[in-house]
C-alpha cells in the first residue's frame, strides 16, 4: 500500500507538470489560425511551444532533484522512484530544447499525451464505475488546472522574451 501511494504521488507530479500542454497547444494552434495575425507572429508563437515545454521539463528535473536530495546514490534513486518509466519519460522533456527535436512542434504534444492519458483514465473510470472515488477526479482537475497555469505561464514568459528579442533585432538592423 505504501508503494502504491508513493506511486500515485509520482503520477500526480507528472500530471501536474505536463498534462496541461495539449490544451495550450490547441489554444496556440487556434490563435495562429487567425488570418489577421502577421506571419512573423505566427512563426514566433509556434516556435515558442517547444521552448515552453522544455522549460517546464527543467522545472520537473528540479523537483526530482529536490525530492532525491541530499542522497543521490543509485540505491536511493532506485528506492525513491516508484514509476521509473513515467519519471524518465518526464525527464526526457528537456530534449525539446535541443534544435533537432525543437523543429517539429508536434513532438512535445505527443510526449505530453502520455501524461494526459492518466487524467483521461481517471475520468473514464469515474464515469464507467460508480465505485470510483469522486475525490480522485476532483484532485485530478485541480492538478490539471495547475498544470495548465504552469504551462501557460512558461509559454507567456518565453513568448514575451522572443518578441522582445525579435523587436530588438529589428531596431538594431540585424
C-alpha positions as CSV (number, residue, x, y, z in Angstrom):
1,X,0.0,0.0,0.0
2,X,2.8,2.4,0.9
3,X,4.4,1.8,-2.5
4,X,1.0,2.4,-4.2
5,X,0.6,5.7,-2.5
6,X,4.0,7.0,-3.5
7,X,3.5,5.6,-7.0
8,X,0.3,7.6,-7.2
9,X,2.0,10.7,-5.9
10,X,4.7,10.4,-8.7
11,X,1.9,10.1,-11.2
12,X,0.2,13.2,-9.9
13,X,3.6,15.1,-10.1
14,X,3.9,14.2,-13.7
15,X,0.3,15.2,-14.4
16,X,0.9,18.5,-12.6
17,X,3.8,19.4,-14.9
18,X,2.9,18.0,-18.3
19,X,-0.9,17.3,-18.8
20,X,-1.8,21.0,-19.4
21,X,0.3,21.2,-22.5
22,X,-2.2,19.6,-25.0
23,X,-4.7,22.3,-24.3
24,X,-2.1,25.0,-24.5
25,X,-1.0,23.6,-27.9
26,X,-4.6,23.7,-29.1
27,X,-5.1,27.3,-28.0
28,X,-1.9,28.4,-29.8
29,X,-2.9,26.5,-33.0
30,X,-6.3,28.2,-32.8
31,X,-4.7,31.6,-32.4
32,X,-2.2,31.1,-35.2
33,X,-5.0,30.1,-37.5
34,X,-6.3,33.7,-37.3
35,X,-5.8,35.4,-40.7
36,X,-5.4,38.8,-39.1
37,X,-2.2,37.7,-37.4
38,X,1.1,38.5,-39.1
39,X,3.1,35.6,-40.4
40,X,6.1,36.6,-38.3
41,X,4.0,36.5,-35.2
42,X,2.5,33.1,-36.1
43,X,6.0,31.7,-36.5
44,X,7.1,33.0,-33.2
45,X,4.0,31.8,-31.4
46,X,4.5,28.2,-32.7
47,X,8.3,28.3,-32.2
48,X,7.8,29.1,-28.5
49,X,5.9,26.0,-27.8
50,X,8.8,23.5,-27.5
51,X,10.8,26.0,-25.5
52,X,8.0,26.4,-23.0
53,X,7.6,22.6,-22.8
54,X,11.3,22.1,-22.3
55,X,11.3,24.9,-19.6
56,X,8.6,23.0,-17.7
57,X,10.7,19.9,-18.1
58,X,13.6,21.8,-16.4
59,X,11.3,22.6,-13.5
60,X,10.4,18.9,-13.3
61,X,14.1,18.0,-13.2
62,X,14.4,20.4,-10.3
63,X,11.5,18.8,-8.4
64,X,13.0,15.4,-8.9
65,X,16.4,16.5,-7.7
66,X,14.8,18.2,-4.7
67,X,13.0,15.0,-3.9
68,X,16.1,13.0,-4.1
69,X,18.4,15.3,-2.1
70,X,20.7,15.0,-0.2
71,X,21.4,11.4,-1.2
72,X,21.9,11.0,-5.0
73,X,23.2,7.4,-4.8
74,X,21.9,4.8,-7.3
75,X,20.3,2.8,-4.4
76,X,18.4,5.8,-3.1
77,X,17.2,6.7,-6.6
78,X,16.1,3.1,-7.1
79,X,14.2,3.1,-3.8
80,X,12.6,6.6,-4.3
81,X,11.3,6.3,-7.8
82,X,8.2,4.1,-7.9
83,X,7.3,4.6,-11.5
84,X,10.7,4.8,-13.4
85,X,9.2,4.8,-16.9
86,X,7.0,7.8,-16.0
87,X,9.8,9.7,-14.3
88,X,12.2,9.0,-17.2
89,X,9.6,10.0,-19.7
90,X,9.1,13.3,-17.9
91,X,12.8,13.9,-17.6
92,X,13.1,13.5,-21.4
93,X,11.0,16.6,-21.9
94,X,14.2,18.7,-21.7
95,X,15.2,17.1,-25.1
96,X,12.8,19.5,-26.7
97,X,15.3,22.3,-26.0
98,X,17.7,20.7,-28.5
99,X,17.3,22.1,-32.0
100,X,16.7,18.7,-33.7
101,X,13.7,17.9,-31.5
102,X,12.5,21.5,-31.3
103,X,12.0,21.8,-35.1
104,X,9.0,19.6,-35.0
105,X,6.5,21.4,-32.8
106,X,4.1,18.4,-32.5
107,X,6.7,16.2,-30.7
108,X,6.1,17.8,-27.3
109,X,2.4,17.3,-27.9
110,X,2.8,13.6,-28.4
111,X,5.1,13.5,-25.4
112,X,2.6,15.2,-23.2
113,X,-0.3,13.0,-24.3
114,X,1.2,10.2,-22.2
115,X,0.5,12.2,-19.0
116,X,-2.8,13.5,-20.3
117,X,-3.9,9.8,-20.7
118,X,-3.6,9.3,-17.0
119,X,-6.1,12.1,-16.5
120,X,-8.4,10.6,-19.1
121,X,-8.2,7.2,-17.5
122,X,-9.3,8.5,-14.1
123,X,-12.2,10.4,-15.7
124,X,-13.3,7.4,-17.7
125,X,-13.1,5.2,-14.6
126,X,-15.3,7.6,-12.7
127,X,-17.9,7.6,-15.5
128,X,-17.9,3.9,-16.1
129,X,-17.8,2.6,-12.5
130,X,-19.9,4.1,-9.8
131,X,-17.5,2.8,-7.2
132,X,-14.7,5.1,-8.2
133,X,-13.8,7.8,-5.7
134,X,-15.0,11.2,-6.8
135,X,-12.1,12.8,-4.9
136,X,-9.7,11.3,-7.4
137,X,-11.3,13.2,-10.3
138,X,-11.6,16.3,-8.3
139,X,-7.9,16.2,-7.4
140,X,-7.0,15.4,-11.0
141,X,-9.0,18.5,-12.2
142,X,-7.2,20.7,-9.6
143,X,-3.9,19.4,-10.7
144,X,-4.8,19.7,-14.4
145,X,-5.7,23.4,-13.8
146,X,-2.4,23.9,-12.1
147,X,-0.6,22.2,-15.0
148,X,-2.4,24.4,-17.4
149,X,-1.5,27.6,-15.5
150,X,2.1,26.4,-15.2
151,X,2.3,25.7,-19.0
152,X,0.6,29.0,-19.8
153,X,3.0,30.9,-17.5
154,X,6.0,29.3,-19.1
155,X,4.7,29.9,-22.6
156,X,3.8,33.5,-21.8
157,X,7.3,34.2,-20.4
158,X,9.1,32.5,-23.3
159,X,6.9,34.4,-25.9
160,X,7.5,37.8,-24.3
161,X,11.2,37.1,-24.3
162,X,11.1,36.0,-28.0
163,X,9.1,39.1,-29.0
164,X,11.5,41.4,-27.1
165,X,14.5,39.7,-28.8
166,X,12.9,39.9,-32.3
167,X,11.9,43.6,-31.8
168,X,15.4,44.4,-30.6
169,X,16.9,42.7,-33.7
170,X,14.7,44.8,-35.9
171,X,15.7,48.1,-34.2
172,X,19.4,47.3,-34.4
173,X,19.2,46.4,-38.1
174,X,20.3,42.7,-37.8
